[in-house]
Amino acid sequence: MSRIDSHIHLWKSEHWPGIPIAQGITALQRAFLPVDLKEAAHAAGVERFVLVQAAPDTAETDFILEFSRDLDMVLAVIGWVDLDAATAKVENEIERFRAYPKFRGIRAFSPGGFDGRWLDGDQVRANYRTLMESGATVELLISDDHVRKAHDLISSIDGFAPLINHGARPAVMSARLEPWGDDIAALARGTAACCKISALAERAGVEWTVDRLYPFVAHLIDAFGPDRLMFGSNWPVMTIMATYARWVDALEAIMARLGLSADEKAAIWHRTAEQFYGIGAVDGKA
């Protein structure tokens, strides 16, 4: 079955000091390049990727757009803009990024980390509307304690259908389903947002098991349905807790346990990403 990884990062050795997630994690303080990703993902049957920004800096977006220009494995690139900036500046940045055919949209990645920033405010809403009207996709990086705030934001903008990253980062290691479970189900029910099944293994502890992941993945599938969910790895960050192949195998095992049909699995593995990012199917693969 064709598979698209909707969430990977790439950086060179000189760039990691500017990557927030690499701070304090020695294993991430080196280069992570296409050759490394191919080695990790090929055995798991994943050969197509969406490259996502990793730093709150337009210079990093410029780098990943240029870096991926001739990488056939990268189908789409998600960049960054300052959502506190004047709308005209945001419009200019988006227009500049559009010079690259693989550019698809931006991720609301706060300079302060997972602090709920950019989930309210008149200027922020104006910029989300501008992005939406321009056809750029929008991704929200939030934690489990900001799901309600994200729900309010999405509901306040007509037609806004962003993509929630990493299942809103539930507390997998402590097996704490609530209040995340109720909040994410309400967001799924009350909005047209999509969601990535990604970065769950790295939040599950060193000795994680499929059983530990199961209730969280099952809940996301029940809440959003396969047609609004997409597979992602969050490579290379996920390597701190799992191999690429182990995460793919775990997700496959959970979908099998849930009794998902081949068509439902195809939605999660590639079709939702193809539709959301407008990247199209390849060779008619299911």
C-alpha positions in Angstrom: 0.0 0.0 0.0 1.2 3.5 -0.9 2.2 5.5 2.2 2.8 9.2 2.7 4.5 10.5 5.8 2.8 13.8 6.5 5.3 15.1 9.0 9.1 15.0 8.8 11.9 17.5 9.4 15.3 17.9 7.8 18.3 20.0 9.0 22.0 20.3 8.5 24.5 20.0 11.3 25.0 23.8 11.4 21.3 24.4 11.8 20.4 22.4 14.9 21.2 25.2 17.4 18.3 27.1 15.9 15.9 24.1 16.2 13.9 24.4 19.5 13.2 20.6 19.8 16.9 19.8 19.6 17.8 21.9 22.6 18.6 19.6 25.5 18.3 16.4 23.4 21.8 15.3 22.5 20.6 12.7 20.0 19.0 15.4 17.8 22.1 17.7 17.8 23.4 16.6 14.4 22.4 16.6 10.8 19.3 14.7 9.6 19.4 14.5 5.9 17.4 12.8 3.1 19.8 9.9 3.0 19.2 9.2 6.7 15.4 9.4 6.2 15.5 7.0 3.2 17.5 4.5 5.3 15.0 4.7 8.1 11.7 4.8 6.1 12.3 2.7 3.0 12.1 -0.7 4.9 8.7 0.5 6.3 7.4 1.1 2.8 7.3 4.9 3.0 8.9 6.8 0.2 6.9 10.1 0.0 7.0 12.9 2.6 5.7 16.2 3.7 8.5 18.4 5.0 7.5 20.7 7.9 9.2 23.7 9.5 11.1 23.1 12.7 12.1 26.6 13.7 10.1 29.9 14.2 12.1 31.6 11.6 11.3 32.4 7.9 15.0 31.8 7.1 14.5 28.1 8.0 11.5 28.0 5.7 13.6 29.5 2.9 16.2 26.7 3.6 13.8 23.8 3.5 12.0 25.2 0.4 15.3 25.5 -1.4 16.7 22.2 0.0 13.7 20.2 -1.2 13.5 21.8 -4.7 15.1 18.7 -6.3 14.1 16.1 -3.7 11.5 13.9 -5.5 10.8 12.2 -2.1 9.4 15.5 -0.7 6.0 16.3 -2.1 5.1 19.3 -0.1 6.7 21.8 2.2 5.0 23.6 5.2 6.7 26.8 6.3 6.4 29.5 9.0 5.3 33.1 9.3 4.9 35.4 12.3 1.2 35.5 12.9 1.5 38.6 15.1 2.8 40.5 12.1 0.8 42.9 10.0 -1.4 41.2 7.4 0.5 42.8 4.6 3.7 41.3 5.8 2.2 37.9 6.0 0.8 38.2 2.5 4.2 39.2 1.2 5.9 36.2 2.9 3.3 33.8 1.4 3.7 35.3 -2.0 7.5 34.9 -1.7 7.1 31.3 -0.7 4.8 30.6 -3.6 7.8 30.9 -5.9 8.5 27.3 -4.8 6.0 24.8 -6.3 6.2 22.5 -3.3 5.1 25.2 -0.9 1.6 24.4 0.5 1.1 26.4 3.7 2.3 27.3 7.2 2.4 25.8 10.6 1.5 28.0 13.6 4.6 27.3 15.6 5.0 29.6 18.5 8.4 30.9 19.4 7.5 30.1 23.0 6.8 26.5 22.3 3.5 24.8 23.3 2.1 27.9 25.0 -1.2 28.3 23.2 0.0 31.4 21.5 -1.7 32.3 18.2 -5.0 30.8 19.2 -6.7 34.1 19.8 -6.5 37.8 19.1 -7.9 40.0 16.3 -4.6 40.2 14.4 -4.1 36.5 14.6 -7.6 35.8 13.3 -7.1 38.3 10.5 -3.9 36.5 9.4 -5.6 33.1 9.5 -8.4 34.5 7.3 -5.7 35.8 4.9 -4.0 32.4 4.8 -7.3 30.6 4.2 -8.3 33.0 1.5 -5.0 32.7 -0.3 -5.4 28.9 -0.4 -2.5 28.2 1.9 -3.0 25.3 4.3 -2.7 25.9 8.0 -1.4 23.5 10.7 -1.8 24.0 14.5 0.8 22.8 16.9 -1.0 22.5 20.2 -0.9 20.5 23.4 -3.7 18.7 25.1 -4.5 21.6 27.4 -5.1 24.0 24.5 -7.6 21.9 22.5 -10.6 23.9 23.7 -8.9 27.2 22.8 -8.1 25.8 19.4 -11.7 24.7 19.0 -12.9 28.3 19.8 -10.5 29.7 17.3 -11.5 27.4 14.5 -15.2 28.0 15.1 -14.8 31.7 15.0 -13.5 31.7 11.4 -16.1 30.7 8.7 -14.7 27.9 6.5 -11.5 27.4 8.5 -10.3 23.8 8.4 -6.8 23.6 9.7 -4.7 20.5 10.4 -4.1 19.5 14.1 -0.5 18.2 14.5 0.4 15.2 16.6 -3.2 14.4 17.8 -2.8 17.5 20.0 -0.1 15.8 22.0 -2.1 13.7 24.5 -0.5 12.3 27.7 0.2 8.9 26.3 2.9 7.9 28.9 0.6 8.4 31.8 -2.3 6.9 29.9 -4.4 9.9 30.8 -7.2 10.1 28.2 -9.2 12.9 29.8 -9.8 15.8 29.4 -8.0 15.4 26.1 -10.4 12.7 24.9 -13.6 14.8 25.4 -11.9 18.0 24.1 -10.5 16.5 20.9 -13.8 14.7 20.1 -15.7 18.0 20.5 -13.3 19.7 18.2 -13.6 17.0 15.6 -17.4 17.0 15.9 -17.7 20.8 15.8 -15.3 21.7 13.1 -13.9 20.5 9.7 -10.4 20.2 11.0 -8.2 17.3 10.1 -5.6 15.7 12.3 -2.2 13.9 12.1 -1.7 10.6 13.9 1.9 11.4 14.6 4.4 11.9 17.5 2.5 9.5 19.8 5.2 6.9 20.3 7.7 9.5 21.4 5.2 10.6 24.1 4.6 7.1 25.3 7.8 6.4 27.3 10.9 4.3 26.6 9.2 1.0 27.2 6.0 1.8 25.2 3.8 -0.9 23.7 1.1 -1.1 21.1 -1.4 -1.5 24.0 -0.3 1.8 25.4 -0.8 3.6 22.1 -4.0 1.8 21.2 -6.6 3.9 23.2 -5.3 7.2 21.9 -5.1 6.1 18.2 -8.5 4.4 18.5 -10.0 7.6 20.0 -8.6 9.7 17.2 -10.0 7.4 14.6 -13.4 7.3 16.3 -13.5 11.1 16.6 -12.3 12.2 13.2 -12.8 9.2 11.0 -10.2 7.9 8.6 -11.0 10.5 5.9 -9.8 13.3 8.2 -6.7 11.6 9.6 -3.2 11.2 8.2 -0.2 9.2 9.1 3.0 11.1 10.2 6.2 10.1 11.9 7.7 13.4 13.3 11.1 12.0 12.2 13.7 12.6 13.4 12.2 13.6 16.7 10.5 10.2 17.1 13.9 8.5 17.0 14.4 9.3 20.6 11.8 6.7 21.5 11.3 4.4 18.5 12.6 3.3 15.2 10.7 4.4 12.1 9.6 0.8 11.3 8.4 0.1 14.8 6.0 3.1 14.7 4.7 2.1 11.3 4.2 -1.5 12.5 2.4 -0.3 15.6 0.0 1.9 13.7 -0.7 -1.0 11.2 -1.4 -3.3 14.2 -3.8 -0.9 15.8 -5.7 -0.4 12.6 -5.9 -4.1 12.1 -7.2 -4.6 15.7 -9.9 -1.9 15.0 -11.0 -3.8 11.9 -10.4 -1.0 9.5 -11.1 -1.8 5.9 -8.4 -1.5 3.2 -10.1 1.7 2.0 -10.1 3.2 5.5 -6.4 2.3 6.0 -5.6 3.9 2.6 -7.2 7.2 3.8 -4.9 7.3 6.8 -1.8 6.1 5.0 -2.0 8.4 2.0 -5.3 9.7 0.7 -6.1 12.3 3.4 -2.7 13.8 2.9 -3.0 13.8 -0.9 -6.3 15.6 -0.6 -5.4 18.1 2.1 -2.1 19.1 0.5 -3.3 18.8 -3.1 -0.4 16.5 -4.0 -2.3 13.8 -6.0 -2.0 10.1 -6.1 1.0 8.4 -7.6 0.6 5.6 -10.2 -2.9 5.0 -9.1 -1.7 3.2 -6.0 -4.4 2.3 -3.3 
